[in-house]
Amino acid sequence: MTNGVEREQWGSKLGFILAAAGSAVGLGNIWRFPYITGQMGGAAFVILYLILVFVIGYAVMMAEISIGRKAELNAVGSFRKVKGGPWVLVGWMGVAAGFIILSFYAVIGGWTFKYIFASFTGLMQAGAAGEAGDYFGGFITNTTQVVALQALFMVTVVWVVYKGIGEGIEKYCKILMPALFILLLVLIVRSVTLEGAEAGLAFYMQPDFSKLTGEVFLAALGQAFFSLSLGMGCMITYGSYLSKDTSIPGAAAQVCVLDTLVAILAGFVIFPAVFAFGLEPASGPGLTFVTLPSVFSQMPGGSFWSGLFFLLLFVAALTSAISLLEVVSAYFIDELKWSRHKAAVTMGAIIFVLGIPSAYSLTGNLNIAGKGFLDAADFVASNVLLPLGGLFIALFVGWIWTEEARKEITNQGEKPFGLIVPWVWICRIVAPLAIGYIFFSGLKW
Ligand code: PHE
């Protein structure tokens, strides 16, 4: 209860899972996962990623949800309420990460807009002629258009957050996420049957462990946190709307599995095609946007499928972006008593402005010590702030708030969780050591 009124809650248990999965599944799975995998050398990275998701990611996700559900507040308020002191800084760091991630996320979200329409106006021809890369290059260097689309994306996000939890978020996830999933399956069939696809499958599935460097470890950790929406209080905020009788371990497991499945499937679409079309797997953030048009151009009704796919990708990006803005807004709403309207609109506008340098950096003209501005923002958020946030959250429940967390996770003992003891030890020792070690050995600009 806040302000004497009942705090909003998800309409149902399914509502939470859909919304949390909606937050998790997004550009991180379909845009970021394939291109990072491509840069980090393929299968060995993927295996590492899977281990990190299911050992550390799952544990931190339960920790976040339990803190949020107990406190029924935003990321900062939750830490203040359950413990206070310096722990509040962890919440702050999360809000900061939310600002940064959404600023560049909206730029890529804008790309999906462009590609929905471009599917019917030239994208397929470019793909068929092997010129999807030129098409993409031409598009991202037209900064005015990229910024206009970024603005459009932000307006959509603000509009949904402004309308509130139940109606705003749940409604959109229920039909469109399963559709995205099915479309990915169809695309896999097309991609793996292309001539020359085997090399892509080998890249994606035959690990070469000599490729595992400190940098690869950190990239896998950063990708795990980014993709699961962890380390910044997003799952604290969403957990705060979760009903008291839902099983946290069950809900968290479903979210982790769904999110990972979508990423892995996206890889099965992208890599066979990358190799079949002779593209470069390590080419960076354009990978998905260059590869897919070529795949679609090889399908009957390609324009239609392409339009549909980018529409669904747009929706997936939107549900993730909503959760990012929700973290930021919930802070201003709960702590500073702003209206939802004011919080969403003001923060949306600030984040939009913050994202303009990222949009502009795609021309190659805005670098910070050798990294493009967008890359740099992504690096700071995903490889520094999120892992650090996860580290502190794990330490917090592992050492400080352990008994409370146990109670919350087992619903006051009513729903025993068989892995509660390993979970405590992962939070206490395994996750902090692993994150700390990876962080310090892999941190390289
Ligand atoms: N998980 C989202 C994605 O994969 C991005 C995100 C990160 C959302 C952090 C919320 C918090 O696209």
Residues whose N, C-alpha, C, O or C-beta is under 5 A from the ligand:
A	BS01	LIG	S23 A24 V25 G26 L27 G28 N29 F226 S227 L228 S229 L230 C234 S320 S323 L324
